[in-house]
Structures are given as structure tokens and as C-alpha cells.
């Protein structure tokens, strides 16, 4: 019986960092959506180049890994379509913003 309690405690410790990572990814992805929808006034189907976003002050101070994580997470959620250096806002992305 003591072994089960120990294993359950180990699992909780392993799950917590993953949950925090997912929350951080979602948070930064939503910030990216806010910049695209409200900062750049994009509508569904509008396209932006990554260079256009880099010129924005809200994005300009981000670190590149943060930007990549935000783009990747937003794309997996269906909020953005990323093709090369072009980002397209989807209906889901406009609704999530």
C-alpha cells in the first residue's frame, strides 16, 4: 500500500511541470493573437509577414524561442496558418482573440 502512495506522488510531480508549460504556451499564443487581431487590425483570412510582426513593438522585445513557441502553439490550435514567412489568421484565431 505504501508503494502506491509513493507512485501517485511521483506522478503528480511529473504532471505539474507539463501543465505549467502548456499554460505558458497558451498564454504567449494568445498574446500573439492579440497583437495580430488588435495591434495589426487583421481580420479572418488576412495575411501578415513575420517581418511585419517583428516591427511591432509588442513583438519586437520577445525572444525568438518565445515567438516560435507562440506560432507553433497557435498553429496547432488552428488559430493561425503558417506558410513560410506568412501568417494567416483563421476564423478560430479571430474567435480566440
Secondary structure, DSSP 8 states (H G I E B T S, - for coil): -HHHHHHHHHHHHHHHHHHHHHHHHHHHHHHHHHIIIIIS---TT-EEEHHHHHTSHHHHTS-HHHHHHHHHHHHHTTSEEEETTEEEE-HHHHHH-
